[in-house]
Amino acid sequence: MASKRRLGLETSKTRSALMDAVGNVMREDGYGALTARSVAERAGLKHQLVYYYFQTLEDLLIATYERHIERYLARIELALESEQPLHAFWQVHANPTDATLNSEFLSMANHNEAIRTRTVEFGEHVRRLGFEKIEKLFRRPAGGQDAVNPFAVTMAITAIGSNLGLETAIGITGGHTELRALIEWCIDQLEPTSP
């Protein structure tokens, strides 16, 4: 049985630089342009270093994606712990950090099972987390199901905010100001701002 080869340290600056380079290649040239050479060149390194720090290019992509969604999740968790979680949750999604990279990873999820699996897990986790944190804001009418519920609000904020970010990233801005005003008005109805 062949032994697993030794890899560079996970805390290495070079390893981090390779993951940064993956993001840069994806933003500028799309995920289809990812190769060990293109990533290493973008990082200013020799392509052999990709395989010193990662078993495969796929492992590098997955590590980059996991780091990306961990950072995004940290922003979401911080927002949901704030005094006005709906307003803060909206700000995370309405002003996404790196909408272009998000779009590339979503496109990649259509063709890469490992990225798809992580994307589904992340999306479902964010919805559950949003539900748990904002459920207390909703007053349900006695004996009835309110159409405005935490899942619907969490999903609407995520979907609309993400769409605004993606459109802004490619240069579409028509109607954004008006849509932002509408969503913020709706959120104010559910979570009034402090006087």
N, CA and C of each residue as an Amber inpcrd file, in Angstrom:
protein
   585
   0.8470000  -1.1770000   0.0000000   0.0000000   0.0000000   0.0000000
   0.8960000   1.2440000   0.0000000   0.6360000   2.1270000  -0.9290000
   1.4470000   3.3430000  -1.0380000   1.0950000   4.2980000   0.0980000
   2.1450000   4.9210000   0.6550000   1.8870000   5.8740000   1.7390000
   1.5220000   7.2240000   1.1370000   0.7410000   7.9570000   1.8820000
   0.3400000   9.2890000   1.4490000   1.5460000  10.2080000   1.5550000
   1.7910000  10.9690000   0.4960000   2.9610000  11.8340000   0.5260000
   2.7580000  12.9840000   1.4940000   3.8560000  13.4770000   1.9700000
   3.8470000  14.5760000   2.9340000   3.4860000  15.8850000   2.2310000
   2.6610000  16.6960000   2.8820000   2.2390000  17.9730000   2.3220000
   2.7650000  19.1220000   3.1700000   2.8080000  20.2970000   2.5500000
   3.2110000  21.5020000   3.2660000   2.2220000  21.8430000   4.3670000
   2.6370000  22.6610000   5.3010000   1.8100000  23.0360000   6.4440000
   0.5580000  23.7910000   6.0210000  -0.5550000  23.4950000   6.6880000
  -1.8110000  24.1830000   6.3890000  -1.7660000  25.6520000   6.7650000
  -0.8830000  26.0150000   7.6680000  -0.7800000  27.4110000   8.1030000
   0.2220000  28.2080000   7.2710000   0.7680000  27.5990000   6.2580000
   1.7880000  28.2450000   5.4380000   1.2380000  29.4380000   4.6560000
   2.0470000  30.4810000   4.5580000   1.6870000  31.6510000   3.7480000
   1.6080000  31.2720000   2.2740000   2.4330000  30.3390000   1.8530000
   2.4150000  29.8910000   0.4590000   1.1040000  29.1830000   0.1440000
   0.6510000  28.3440000   1.0500000  -0.6270000  27.6460000   0.8600000
  -1.7640000  28.6630000   0.7310000  -1.7560000  29.6500000   1.6010000
  -2.7670000  30.7010000   1.5570000  -2.6690000  31.5040000   0.2540000
  -1.4370000  31.7710000  -0.1840000  -1.2450000  32.5060000  -1.4390000
  -1.7960000  31.7260000  -2.6260000  -1.6780000  30.4090000  -2.5940000
  -2.2360000  29.5830000  -3.6700000  -3.7670000  29.6730000  -3.6750000
  -4.3670000  29.6560000  -2.4900000  -5.8260000  29.7800000  -2.4290000
  -6.2700000  31.1670000  -2.8860000  -5.5250000  32.1910000  -2.5080000
  -5.8290000  33.5460000  -2.9960000  -5.7540000  33.5850000  -4.5170000
  -4.7580000  32.9160000  -5.0670000  -4.5750000  32.9020000  -6.5200000
  -5.7260000  32.1930000  -7.2220000  -6.2590000  31.1320000  -6.6220000
  -7.4360000  30.4660000  -7.1960000  -8.5650000  31.4800000  -7.3350000
  -8.8090000  32.2340000  -6.2700000  -9.8610000  33.2520000  -6.3180000
  -9.5980000  34.2880000  -7.3900000  -8.3590000  34.7140000  -7.5300000
  -8.0230000  35.7170000  -8.5350000  -8.2220000  35.2010000  -9.9550000
  -7.8070000  33.9750000 -10.2130000  -7.9970000  33.3870000 -11.5400000
  -9.4970000  33.2710000 -11.8300000 -10.2580000  32.8010000 -10.8530000
 -11.6970000  32.6320000 -11.0670000 -12.3820000  33.9740000 -11.3320000
 -12.0190000  35.0030000 -10.5800000 -12.6260000  36.3290000 -10.7620000
 -12.3250000  36.9060000 -12.1450000 -11.0870000  36.7570000 -12.5590000
 -10.6420000  37.4170000 -13.7900000 -10.8500000  36.5880000 -15.0520000
 -10.6930000  35.2630000 -14.9380000 -10.7360000  34.4290000 -16.1420000
 -11.7920000  33.3240000 -16.0910000 -12.4540000  33.1530000 -14.9500000
 -13.4550000  32.0970000 -14.8090000 -12.8420000  30.7960000 -14.3180000
 -13.6960000  29.9470000 -13.7500000 -13.1770000  28.7060000 -13.1720000
 -12.6130000  27.7710000 -14.2260000 -13.0400000  27.9220000 -15.4740000
 -12.5170000  27.0770000 -16.5480000 -11.0360000  27.2970000 -16.8260000
 -10.5100000  28.4240000 -16.3620000  -9.0940000  28.7400000 -16.5920000
  -8.1820000  28.2080000 -15.4940000  -8.7510000  27.4980000 -14.5230000
  -7.9370000  27.0020000 -13.4070000  -7.0780000  25.8140000 -13.8120000
  -5.8010000  25.9980000 -13.6770000  -4.8280000  24.9100000 -13.8200000
  -3.7710000  25.1420000 -12.7460000  -2.9730000  24.1460000 -12.5010000
  -1.8880000  24.3230000 -11.5240000  -0.9660000  25.4490000 -11.9760000
  -0.7070000  25.5370000 -13.2720000   0.1650000  26.5910000 -13.7900000
  -0.4540000  27.9730000 -13.6490000  -1.7400000  28.1060000 -14.0040000
  -2.3650000  29.4380000 -13.9280000  -2.4350000  29.9290000 -12.4880000
  -2.7000000  29.0250000 -11.5680000  -2.7660000  29.3930000 -10.1530000
  -1.3740000  29.7680000  -9.6420000  -0.3910000  28.9370000  -9.9370000
   0.9710000  29.2080000  -9.4650000   1.5090000  30.5120000 -10.0620000
   1.2720000  30.7330000 -11.3480000   1.7200000  31.9850000 -11.9770000
   1.0870000  33.1920000 -11.2970000  -0.2040000  33.0990000 -11.0080000
  -0.8920000  34.2120000 -10.3520000  -0.3270000  34.4610000  -8.9660000
   0.1320000  33.3930000  -8.3070000   0.7230000  33.5300000  -6.9710000
   2.2050000  33.8850000  -7.0290000   2.7770000  33.8800000  -8.2430000
   4.2090000  34.1620000  -8.3760000   5.0680000  33.0060000  -7.8920000
   4.5620000  31.7820000  -8.0680000   5.2530000  30.5860000  -7.5800000
   5.4420000  29.5790000  -8.7110000   6.2380000  28.5550000  -8.4510000
   6.3960000  27.4620000  -9.4110000   5.2090000  26.5090000  -9.2690000
   4.7500000  25.9700000 -10.4100000   3.5310000  25.1430000 -10.3770000
   3.6890000  23.8710000  -9.5330000   4.9170000  23.3970000  -9.3410000
   5.1200000  22.2000000  -8.5210000   4.6820000  22.4240000  -7.0730000
   4.6940000  23.6890000  -6.6300000   4.2990000  23.9750000  -5.2490000
   2.8090000  23.6960000  -4.9980000   2.0040000  23.7450000  -6.0610000
   0.5880000  23.3980000  -5.8950000   0.4950000  21.9940000  -5.3110000
   1.3180000  21.0740000  -5.8390000   1.2520000  19.6790000  -5.4090000
   2.0900000  19.3960000  -4.1680000   2.8280000  20.3640000  -3.7270000
   3.5030000  20.2390000  -2.4370000   2.5050000  20.5340000  -1.3150000
   1.5910000  21.4480000  -1.5700000   0.6260000  21.8440000  -0.5430000
  -0.7150000  21.1320000  -0.6580000  -1.0170000  20.5840000  -1.8230000
  -2.2940000  19.9070000  -2.0490000  -2.0530000  18.6360000  -2.8510000
  -2.7930000  17.5710000  -2.5140000  -2.6490000  16.3150000  -3.2500000
  -2.9880000  16.5070000  -4.7250000  -4.0790000  17.2580000  -4.9700000
  -4.5670000  17.4650000  -6.3370000  -5.0430000  18.9040000  -6.4950000
  -5.2610000  19.3110000  -7.7200000  -5.8420000  20.6260000  -7.9820000
  -7.2540000  20.6930000  -7.3770000  -7.9610000  19.5900000  -7.4330000
  -9.3010000  19.5120000  -6.8310000  -9.2400000  19.8200000  -5.3300000
  -8.2360000  19.2910000  -4.6460000  -8.0810000  19.5660000  -3.2200000
  -7.8440000  21.0570000  -2.9690000  -7.0770000  21.6920000  -3.8460000
  -6.8510000  23.1330000  -3.7330000  -8.1630000  23.8990000  -3.9280000
  -8.9510000  23.5010000  -4.9110000 -10.2390000  24.1660000  -5.1590000
 -11.1750000  24.0200000  -3.9580000 -11.2430000  22.8250000  -3.4170000
 -12.1190000  22.5740000  -2.2740000 -11.6500000  23.3700000  -1.0600000
 -10.3470000  23.3910000  -0.8150000  -9.8170000  24.1660000   0.3210000
 -10.1330000  25.6510000   0.1540000 -10.0050000  26.1430000  -1.0710000
 -10.3140000  27.5540000  -1.3440000 -11.7850000  27.8280000  -1.1140000
 -12.6320000  26.9380000  -1.5870000 -14.0730000  27.1260000  -1.4140000
 -14.4550000  27.0630000   0.0570000 -13.9070000  26.0990000   0.7800000
 -14.2220000  25.9870000   2.2000000 -13.7950000  27.2300000   2.9640000
 -12.6380000  27.7700000   2.6390000 -12.1980000  29.0110000   3.2800000
 -13.1610000  30.1520000   2.9320000 -13.5810000  30.2070000   1.6780000
 -14.5080000  31.2510000   1.2210000 -15.8320000  31.1900000   1.9860000
 -16.4150000  29.9970000   2.0920000 -17.7100000  29.9150000   2.7740000
 -17.5690000  30.0540000   4.2880000 -16.4280000  29.6810000   4.8520000
 -16.2030000  29.9080000   6.2920000 -16.1970000  31.4090000   6.5970000
 -15.5650000  32.1810000   5.7470000 -15.5260000  33.6320000   5.9420000
 -16.9160000  34.2330000   5.7960000 -17.6570000  33.7530000   4.8080000
 -19.0190000  34.2410000   4.5830000 -19.9060000  33.8770000   5.7750000
 -19.7790000  32.6450000   6.2520000 -20.5650000  32.1980000   7.4000000
 -20.2420000  33.0240000   8.6380000 -18.9910000  33.3700000   8.8310000
 -18.6100000  34.1910000   9.9860000 -19.3170000  35.5510000   9.9300000
 -19.4190000  36.1380000   8.7420000 -20.1270000  37.4160000   8.5900000
 -21.6230000  37.2460000   8.8930000 -22.1960000  36.1490000   8.4410000
 -23.6190000  35.8820000   8.6940000 -23.8650000  35.6870000  10.1850000
 -23.0320000  34.8780000  10.8320000 -23.2080000  34.6210000  12.2660000
 -23.0810000  35.9070000  13.0730000 -22.1290000  36.7450000  12.7210000
 -21.9620000  38.0290000  13.3910000 -23.2030000  38.8960000  13.2000000
 -23.7320000  38.9130000  11.9930000 -24.9430000  39.6910000  11.7050000
 -26.1210000  39.1900000  12.5400000 -26.2860000  37.8820000  12.6130000
 -27.4340000  37.3170000  13.3190000 -27.3200000  37.4520000  14.8350000
 -26.1380000  37.7460000  15.3290000 -25.9550000  37.9770000  16.7590000
 -26.1110000  39.4570000  17.1230000 -26.2770000  40.3120000  16.1380000
 -26.3710000  41.7450000  16.3940000 -27.7230000  42.0940000  17.0180000
 -27.8620000  43.3350000  17.4570000 -29.1200000  43.7680000  18.0670000
 -30.2530000  43.8280000  17.0550000 -29.9250000  44.0050000  15.8020000
 -30.9360000  44.0070000  14.7460000 -30.5390000  42.9920000  13.6790000
 -30.7930000  41.7220000  13.9560000 -30.3010000  40.6670000  13.0680000
 -30.8360000  40.7300000  11.6400000 -32.0930000  41.1110000  11.4450000
 -32.6150000  41.1780000  10.0780000 -31.9010000  42.2590000   9.2740000
 -31.7470000  43.4250000   9.8710000 -31.0420000  44.5070000   9.1760000
 -29.6070000  44.0980000   8.8480000 -28.9310000  43.4910000   9.8050000
 -27.5380000  43.0850000   9.6020000 -27.4330000  41.9450000   8.5860000
 -28.3670000  40.9980000   8.6480000 -28.3980000  39.8780000   7.7020000
 -28.5880000  40.4160000   6.2800000 -29.4740000  41.3900000   6.1310000
 -29.6920000  42.0240000   4.8360000 -28.4080000  42.6980000   4.3370000
 -27.7010000  43.3880000   5.2160000 -26.4810000  44.0690000   4.7970000
 -25.4210000  43.0780000   4.2990000 -25.3350000  41.9150000   4.9330000
 -24.3860000  40.8970000   4.4710000 -24.7350000  40.4640000   3.0510000
 -26.0240000  40.2450000   2.7880000 -26.4320000  39.7230000   1.4840000
 -26.6030000  40.8010000   0.4300000 -26.9900000  41.9990000   0.8400000
 -27.2020000  43.0730000  -0.1300000 -25.8920000  43.6920000  -0.5850000
 -24.8470000  43.4870000   0.1740000 -23.5200000  44.0100000  -0.1590000
 -22.5210000  42.8660000  -0.0770000 -22.7180000  41.8480000  -0.9150000
 -21.8670000  40.6670000  -0.7740000 -20.4110000  40.9720000  -1.0680000
 -19.5760000  40.3980000  -0.2510000 -18.1520000  40.4800000  -0.5040000
 -17.8630000  39.4630000  -1.5960000 -17.4010000  39.9430000  -2.7100000
 -16.9580000  39.0550000  -3.7690000 -18.0650000  38.3050000  -4.4960000
 -19.0290000  39.0430000  -5.0240000 -20.1260000  38.4330000  -5.7730000
 -19.6240000  37.6680000  -7.0000000 -18.5620000  38.1520000  -7.6290000
 -18.0280000  37.4640000  -8.8060000 -17.5280000  36.0770000  -8.4380000
 -16.8020000  35.9790000  -7.3350000 -16.3060000  34.6780000  -6.9040000
 -17.4650000  33.7660000  -6.4970000 -18.4720000  34.3290000  -5.8400000
 -19.6650000  33.5370000  -5.4920000 -20.2850000  32.9400000  -6.7520000
 -20.4090000  33.7520000  -7.7850000 -20.9980000  33.3100000  -9.0440000
 -20.1820000  32.1870000  -9.6810000 -18.8710000  32.3240000  -9.6590000
 -18.0130000  31.2850000 -10.2360000 -18.1460000  29.9690000  -9.4710000
 -18.1950000  30.0440000  -8.1510000 -18.3520000  28.8140000  -7.3740000
 -19.7260000  28.1870000  -7.6210000 -20.7640000  29.0100000  -7.7670000
 -22.0910000  28.4620000  -8.0820000 -22.0780000  27.7730000  -9.4400000
 -21.4250000  28.3810000 -10.4110000 -21.3110000  27.7460000 -11.7300000
 -20.5370000  26.4360000 -11.6260000 -19.4810000  26.4500000 -10.8520000
 -18.6780000  25.2440000 -10.6750000 -19.5020000  24.1340000 -10.0110000
 -20.4060000  24.5150000  -9.1240000 -21.2280000  23.5210000  -8.4250000
 -22.0890000  22.7050000  -9.3870000 -22.3780000  23.2590000 -10.5560000
 -23.1410000  22.5060000 -11.5600000 -22.3560000  21.3400000 -12.1350000
 -21.0240000  21.3820000 -12.0240000 -20.1780000  20.3860000 -12.6700000
 -19.2590000  19.6460000 -11.7130000 -19.2270000  20.0530000 -10.4590000
 -18.2850000  19.4870000  -9.5060000 -19.0640000  19.0260000  -8.2780000
 -19.1300000  17.7310000  -8.1020000 -19.9420000  17.1570000  -7.0190000
 -19.4940000  17.6170000  -5.6390000 -18.1920000  17.7140000  -5.4170000
 -17.6920000  18.1240000  -4.0940000 -18.1150000  19.5630000  -3.7850000
 -18.0230000  20.4560000  -4.7630000 -18.4390000  21.8490000  -4.5560000
 -19.9550000  21.9160000  -4.4120000 -20.6900000  21.1320000  -5.2100000
 -22.1520000  21.1110000  -5.1120000 -22.5980000  20.6650000  -3.7170000
 -22.0060000  19.6000000  -3.2230000 -22.3690000  19.0810000  -1.9000000
 -22.1400000  20.1360000  -0.8230000 -20.9860000  20.7820000  -0.8660000
 -20.6810000  21.8200000   0.1280000 -21.6020000  23.0300000  -0.0210000
 -21.9660000  23.3580000  -1.2550000 -22.8680000  24.4930000  -1.4930000
 -24.2480000  24.2120000  -0.9190000 -24.7540000  23.0200000  -1.1330000
 -26.0630000  22.6450000  -0.5960000 -26.0160000  22.6600000   0.9350000
 -24.9910000  22.0620000   1.5100000 -24.8610000  22.0450000   2.9770000
 -24.8060000  23.4680000   3.5280000 -24.0270000  24.3260000   2.8860000
 -23.8840000  25.7100000   3.3320000 -25.2200000  26.4480000   3.2280000
 -25.8870000  26.3320000   2.0870000 -27.1700000  27.0150000   1.8970000
 -28.2160000  26.5810000   2.9060000 -28.3140000  25.2920000   3.1320000
 -29.3010000  24.7820000   4.1010000 -28.9300000  25.2110000   5.5190000
 -27.6430000  25.2120000   5.8270000 -27.1950000  25.6500000   7.1550000
 -27.5440000  27.1180000   7.3930000 -27.2960000  27.9640000   6.4000000
 -27.6060000  29.3940000   6.5380000 -29.1070000  29.5970000   6.7380000
 -29.9230000  28.8640000   6.0250000 -31.3830000  29.0060000   6.1980000
 -31.8230000  28.5740000   7.5850000 -31.2860000  27.4520000   8.0690000
 -31.6380000  27.0010000   9.4250000 -31.1640000  28.0010000  10.4670000
 -29.9550000  28.4800000  10.2920000 -29.3860000  29.4510000  11.2210000
 -30.2200000  30.7300000  11.2410000 -30.5740000  31.2180000  10.0570000
 -31.4170000  32.4070000   9.9690000 -32.7570000  32.1910000  10.6490000
 -33.3560000  31.0210000  10.4220000 -34.6380000  30.7090000  11.0390000
 -34.5260000  30.7320000  12.5590000 -33.5100000  30.0590000  13.0930000
 -33.3430000  29.9700000  14.5430000 -33.1340000  31.3400000  15.1770000
 -32.3790000  32.1810000  14.5140000 -32.0250000  33.4750000  15.1020000
 -33.1130000  34.5310000  14.9670000 -33.9320000  34.4450000  13.9210000
 -34.9230000  35.5140000  13.7350000 -36.3550000  35.0860000  14.0230000
 -36.5470000  33.8160000  14.3760000 -37.9060000  33.3440000  14.6490000
 -38.5850000  34.1750000  15.7420000 -37.8290000  34.5800000  16.7450000
 -38.4130000  35.3220000  17.8630000 -38.9640000  36.6910000  17.4490000
 -38.5710000  37.1860000  16.2810000 -39.0630000  38.4820000  15.8100000
 -40.4860000  38.4110000  15.2610000 -40.9330000  37.2130000  14.9710000
 -42.2170000  37.0540000  14.3050000 -43.3280000  36.7420000  15.2880000
 -44.3880000  37.5130000  15.1960000 -45.5760000  37.2770000  16.0170000
 -46.5860000  36.5260000  15.1610000 -46.9060000  35.3370000  15.5400000
 -47.8640000  34.5420000  14.7690000 -49.2920000  34.8460000  15.2460000
 -50.2270000  35.0090000  14.3220000 -51.6110000  35.2190000  14.7340000
 -52.1580000  33.9550000  15.4030000 -52.9920000  34.1410000  16.3860000
 -53.5630000  33.0000000  17.1090000 -54.3410000  32.1130000  16.1380000
 -54.0090000  30.8260000  16.1530000 -54.7380000  29.8490000  15.3570000
 -54.4880000  29.9130000  13.8590000 -53.5220000  30.6620000  13.4060000
 -53.3030000  30.7630000  11.9590000 -51.8340000  30.7120000  11.5860000
 -51.5800000  30.4060000  10.3350000 -50.2090000  30.3780000   9.8110000
 -49.9480000  31.7060000   9.1280000 -48.9780000  32.3990000   9.6030000
 -48.6110000  33.6850000   9.0290000 -47.7920000  33.4570000   7.7620000
 -48.1610000  34.1510000   6.6810000 -47.4240000  34.0150000   5.4220000
 -46.0160000  34.5860000   5.5370000 -45.8390000  35.5250000   6.4500000
 -44.5150000  36.0980000   6.6610000 -43.8670000  35.3010000   7.7880000
 -42.9580000  34.4180000   7.4160000 -42.3270000  33.5650000   8.4160000
 -40.8150000  33.6150000   8.2660000 -40.0790000  33.1610000   9.2720000
 -38.6180000  33.2710000   9.2570000 -37.9460000  32.6250000   8.0500000
 -38.4270000  31.4470000   7.6160000 -37.8090000  30.8110000   6.4560000
 -37.9850000  31.6570000   5.2120000 -39.2050000  32.1450000   4.9970000
 -39.4760000  32.9530000   3.8070000 -38.6470000  34.2350000   3.8170000
 -38.5700000  34.8810000   4.9660000 -37.8070000  36.1270000   5.0620000
 -36.3170000  35.8640000   4.8590000 -35.7960000  34.8250000   5.4950000
 -34.3810000  34.4820000   5.3340000 -34.0600000  34.2060000   3.8770000
 -34.9170000  33.4250000   3.2200000 -34.6680000  33.0850000   1.8230000
 -34.8110000  34.3080000   0.9200000 -35.8020000  35.1490000   1.1670000
 -35.9770000  36.3530000   0.3460000 -34.7690000  37.2730000   0.4690000
 -34.3030000  37.4820000   1.6870000 -33.1340000  38.3450000   1.8960000
 -31.9120000  37.7720000   1.1830000 -31.7040000  36.4770000   1.3240000
 -30.5560000  35.8300000   0.6910000 -30.6440000  35.9220000  -0.8280000
 -31.8040000  35.5680000  -1.3800000 -31.9520000  35.5350000  -2.8410000
 -31.8760000  36.9300000  -3.4570000 -32.6010000  37.8680000  -2.8890000
 -32.6080000  39.2110000  -3.4570000 -31.2420000  39.8740000  -3.2940000
 -30.6550000  39.7480000  -2.1140000 -29.3370000  40.3350000  -1.8950000
 -28.2810000  39.7390000  -2.8080000 -28.2960000  38.4240000  -2.9610000
 -27.3230000  37.7640000  -3.8320000 -27.5010000  38.1970000  -5.2810000
 -28.7490000  38.2960000  -5.7200000 -29.0120000  38.7240000  -7.0900000
 -28.5240000  40.1540000  -7.3270000 -28.7670000  41.0330000  -6.3640000
 -28.2690000  42.4070000  -6.4870000 -26.7410000  42.4170000  -6.6030000
 -26.0930000  41.6060000  -5.7890000 -24.6360000  41.5380000  -5.8320000
 -24.1190000  41.0310000  -7.1650000 -24.7500000  39.9790000  -7.6830000
 -24.3210000  39.4210000  -8.9600000 -24.5380000  40.4210000 -10.0910000
 -25.6980000  41.0880000 -10.0960000 -25.9630000  42.0840000 -11.1370000
 -24.9800000  43.2430000 -11.0540000 -24.7250000  43.7220000  -9.8510000
 -23.7790000  44.8250000  -9.6720000 -22.3990000  44.4290000 -10.1800000
 -21.9890000  43.1770000  -9.9170000 -20.6660000  42.7110000 -10.3330000
 -20.4920000  42.7480000 -11.8490000 -21.5880000  42.5610000 -12.6020000
 -21.4550000  42.5970000 -14.0680000 -21.8890000  43.9330000 -14.6610000
 -22.3240000  44.8620000 -13.7910000 -22.6200000  46.2100000 -14.2620000
 -24.0850000  46.5640000 -14.4070000 -24.9930000  45.7040000 -13.9750000
 -26.4240000  46.0180000 -14.0340000 -26.8100000  46.6820000 -12.7190000
 -27.3730000  47.8860000 -12.7970000 -27.7540000  48.5870000 -11.5640000
 -29.1710000  49.1570000 -11.6250000 -29.8300000  49.0960000 -12.7630000
 -31.1720000  49.6550000 -12.9060000 -32.1590000  49.0400000 -11.9300000
 -32.8390000  49.8750000 -11.1680000 -33.8440000  49.4220000 -10.2110000
 -33.2830000  48.9920000  -8.8680000 -31.9710000  48.9480000  -8.7240000
 -31.3750000  48.4850000  -7.4720000 -31.7110000  49.4070000  -6.2990000
 -31.6300000  50.6970000  -6.5040000 -31.9170000  51.6380000  -5.4180000
 -33.3450000  51.4610000  -4.9360000 -34.2640000  51.3320000  -5.8860000
 -35.6740000  51.1740000  -5.5380000 -35.9360000  49.8480000  -4.8360000
 -35.3100000  48.7780000  -5.3120000 -35.5000000  47.4690000  -4.6810000
 -34.8990000  47.4600000  -3.2790000 -33.7290000  48.0560000  -3.1200000
 -33.1270000  48.1380000  -1.7850000 -34.0550000  48.8950000  -0.8310000
 -34.6310000  49.9930000  -1.3010000 -35.5350000  50.7810000  -0.4560000
 -36.7530000  49.9500000  -0.0550000 -37.3060000  49.1790000  -0.9870000
 -38.4690000  48.3420000  -0.6950000 -38.1260000  47.2830000   0.3500000
 -37.0130000  46.5860000   0.1510000 -36.6330000  45.5350000   1.0930000
 -36.3560000  46.1320000   2.4710000 -35.6720000  47.2570000   2.5070000
 -35.3820000  47.8910000   3.7950000 -36.6590000  48.3570000   4.4860000
 -37.6380000  48.8190000   3.7180000 -38.9420000  49.1970000   4.2980000
 -39.6020000  47.9500000   4.9060000 -39.5850000  46.8500000   4.1770000
 -40.1830000  45.6030000   4.6850000 -39.4820000  45.1390000   5.9630000
 -38.1720000  45.1960000   5.9660000 -37.4220000  44.7730000   7.1530000
 -37.7540000  45.6920000   8.3290000 -37.8940000  46.9850000   8.0670000
 -38.2680000  47.9290000   9.1340000 -39.6190000  47.5680000   9.7490000
 -40.5360000  47.0100000   8.9440000 -41.8410000  46.6120000   9.4700000
 -41.7100000  45.4320000  10.4260000 -40.7720000  44.5470000  10.1160000
 -40.5680000  43.3520000  10.9380000 -39.6450000  43.6200000  12.1330000
 -38.7160000  44.5360000  11.9440000 -37.7140000  44.8020000  12.9550000
 -37.4860000  46.3310000  13.0060000 -38.3830000  47.0380000  13.6650000
 -38.2490000  48.4890000  13.6850000 -36.8960000  48.9310000  14.2330000
 -36.3350000  49.9640000  13.6120000 -35.0680000  50.4830000  14.0880000
 -35.2800000  51.2570000  15.3730000 -34.2740000  51.2990000  16.2000000
 -34.3580000  52.0060000  17.4730000 -34.4720000  53.4960000  17.2120000
 -35.2660000  54.2420000  18.0290000 -35.3900000  55.6890000  17.8440000
 -34.1180000  56.4170000  18.2050000
